[in-house]
C-alpha cells in the first residue's frame, strides 16, 4: 500500500487539501491490479484482494442479496463511494436497487448518503489492517454510514465486528458488536437487519 499526500494547500492558491487530493486522485492512471482511495487526508493505493479475500466478499454479497430478496435494496462491489471529496471502494455495500439518482454529478461513483451498510474484509498487509480497523472506521462513521462490518482474519483466530449508530460529528460508532469466527453475528439495523454472518461466510476459526 502507498499513501500519498500533496503539498500544503498554500502552494496552490484557491485549492484546499481536500480539493488537491480529489484532483490528484481523478488524474491517477493505475496499472491493473491496483486501486486508489482517499482516506483521512491521503490517497491510498493498494492491491486488489487475494483469492481468499475476494471469496469471502463474494459469498457475503450473494448471501446479502438473498436476504434482501429483490426488494428496494441490493448488494454491490467494486464501485466508488464518494463523500465530501473522499473516495472509498468497500469490499461490499448495500445501496438502493435502482441507484441512478444517487450517482455523483460527474458519474465517478455513488454518494455515501445512499449507502446503508459497508463491509471490509481485512487484508494481511499491516497498512491494510490499520486502514480497515482504524482509518476507514472513522471515515465511514464521519460520513454517517449506518452500519460498518469488519471481517478480520488477522484478529486472533478471526473476528467479525459490526459497528452501528454512528455519530458523524465525532466520527465514531457507538454500537460495537465483536465476535470470534464460529459465533454468529446479526446485523442490528437497516435493510440487512437480521442478516447473520457465520461460518458459512467466514469459515471456522483460523488456526484453532
C-alpha positions in Angstrom: 0.0 0.0 0.0 1.2 3.5 -0.8 -0.1 6.6 0.9 0.3 9.9 -1.0 -0.5 13.4 0.2 0.1 16.6 -2.0 2.0 19.6 -0.8 0.3 22.1 1.6 -2.6 23.9 0.1 -0.8 27.2 0.2 1.3 26.1 -2.7 -1.8 26.1 -5.0 -3.8 29.3 -4.5 -7.6 28.7 -4.3 -7.4 25.0 -3.6 -7.7 23.3 -0.2 -6.2 20.0 0.7 -9.4 18.0 0.0 -9.6 19.6 -3.4 -6.0 18.9 -4.2 -6.4 15.3 -3.2 -9.5 15.0 -5.3 -7.9 16.4 -8.4 -4.8 14.2 -7.9 -7.0 11.1 -7.4 -9.0 11.8 -10.6 -5.8 12.2 -12.6 -4.3 8.9 -11.5 -3.8 6.1 -14.0 -3.1 2.9 -12.1 -1.9 -0.4 -13.6 -4.3 -3.3 -13.4 -4.4 -4.9 -10.0 -4.2 -1.7 -8.0 -6.9 0.7 -6.7 -6.8 4.1 -5.1 -8.9 5.6 -2.4 -8.9 8.9 -0.4 -8.9 8.1 3.3 -8.4 10.6 6.0 -6.2 13.1 4.1 -4.2 10.6 2.0 -4.5 8.9 -1.4 -4.0 5.2 -0.5 -3.0 2.9 -3.3 -3.5 -0.8 -2.6 -3.6 -4.1 -4.5 -6.9 -5.7 -5.2 -7.8 -8.6 -2.9 -6.3 -12.1 -2.9 -8.4 -15.1 -3.7 -9.5 -15.8 -0.1 -10.3 -12.1 0.4 -12.4 -12.0 -2.8 -14.1 -15.3 -2.0 -15.4 -14.0 1.4 -16.6 -10.8 -0.1 -18.4 -12.6 -2.9 -20.0 -15.1 -0.6 -21.2 -12.3 1.6 -22.6 -10.2 -1.3 -24.6 -13.2 -2.7 -25.9 -14.0 0.8 -27.0 -10.4 1.5 -28.7 -10.2 -1.9 -30.7 -13.3 -1.0 -31.6 -11.8 2.4 -32.7 -8.6 0.7 -35.0 -10.7 -1.6 -35.2 -8.5 -4.6 -36.6 -5.5 -2.7 -35.6 -1.9 -3.0 -32.1 -2.6 -1.8 -29.2 -4.5 -3.3 -25.6 -5.5 -2.5 -22.7 -4.2 -4.7 -19.0 -4.5 -5.1 -16.2 -2.6 -7.0 -17.7 0.8 -7.0 -16.5 4.2 -5.8 -18.4 5.6 -2.8 -17.9 9.4 -2.6 -18.4 11.8 0.4 -17.0 15.4 0.6 -14.1 14.7 -1.8 -13.3 11.4 -0.1 -13.5 8.2 -2.1 -13.7 4.6 -0.8 -14.1 1.2 -2.5 -15.6 -1.2 0.0 -15.5 -4.9 -0.5 -19.3 -5.0 -0.3 -22.0 -2.4 0.4 -25.8 -2.0 0.4 -27.5 0.8 -1.6 -30.8 1.2 -3.5 -31.6 -1.4 -6.1 -32.0 1.5 -8.6 -29.2 3.8 -7.6 -29.1 6.2 -10.6 -30.5 9.2 -8.7 -27.7 8.8 -6.2 -24.8 8.9 -8.6 -22.5 11.9 -8.3 -22.9 14.6 -10.9 -19.6 13.7 -12.6 -20.5 10.0 -12.6 -17.5 8.9 -10.7 -19.4 7.0 -8.0 -22.3 6.7 -5.6 -23.0 9.2 -2.9 -22.3 7.9 0.6 -25.7 9.2 1.7 -27.3 6.4 -0.3 -25.2 3.6 1.3 -26.8 1.8 4.3 -24.0 -0.7 5.1 -20.4 -1.3 4.1 -18.2 -4.3 4.6 -14.4 -4.6 4.6 -12.5 -7.9 4.6 -9.2 -7.1 6.3 -6.1 -7.8 4.1 -2.9 -9.3 5.5 -0.7 -6.3 5.0 0.0 -4.1 8.1 -1.1 -0.9 6.3 -4.3 -2.5 5.1 -5.1 -3.8 8.6 -4.7 -0.4 10.1 -6.7 1.2 7.3 -9.7 -1.0 7.7 -9.7 -1.2 11.5 -9.0 2.5 12.2 -9.0 4.9 9.3 -12.0 3.6 7.5 -13.9 3.1 10.7 -13.5 6.8 11.4 -14.2 7.7 7.8 -17.4 5.7 7.4 -18.7 6.9 10.8 -17.9 10.5 9.7 -20.0 10.0 6.6 -22.9 8.7 8.6 -23.0 5.3 7.0 -25.3 3.4 9.4 -23.5 0.0 9.6 -19.9 -1.0 9.1 -19.0 -4.7 9.1 -15.3 -5.7 9.6 -14.4 -9.3 8.8 -10.9 -9.8 10.2 -8.9 -13.0 9.6 -5.9 -11.4 11.5 -7.6 -10.6 14.8 -6.8 -13.7 17.0 -8.5 -16.7 15.3 -10.6 -14.4 13.3 -13.4 -11.9 14.3 -16.5 -10.2 12.9 -17.2 -6.7 14.2 -20.5 -4.9 13.5 -20.4 -1.2 14.1 -23.7 0.8 14.1 -25.3 4.0 15.4 -22.7 6.5 14.0 -22.0 10.0 15.4 -20.8 11.8 12.3 -19.6 14.9 14.1 -17.3 12.7 16.2 -16.5 10.1 13.5 -17.3 7.2 15.9 -19.8 4.3 16.0 -21.5 4.0 19.4 -22.8 0.4 19.0 -20.0 -2.1 18.6 -20.5 -5.9 18.5 -17.5 -8.2 18.1 -17.4 -11.9 17.9 -14.8 -14.6 17.0 -15.3 -16.8 14.0 -17.7 -19.6 14.8 -20.1 -17.3 16.6 -23.0 -15.9 14.6 -23.2 -12.1 14.4 -26.5 -10.4 13.5 -26.9 -7.1 11.7 -28.9 -4.9 14.1 -30.3 -2.2 11.8 -31.1 -1.2 8.2 -32.1 -3.1 5.1 -30.0 -6.1 6.2 -31.4 -6.2 9.7 -31.5 -9.8 11.0 -28.9 -11.0 8.5 -26.5 -13.4 10.1 -22.8 -13.6 9.4 -21.4 -17.0 10.5 -19.2 -19.9 9.4 -20.9 -20.2 6.0 -19.2 -16.9 5.1 -16.1 -16.6 7.3 -15.3 -20.3 7.6 -14.3 -21.8 11.0 -11.9 -20.0 13.5 -8.4 -19.7 12.0 -5.6 -21.8 13.5 -8.0 -23.1 16.1 
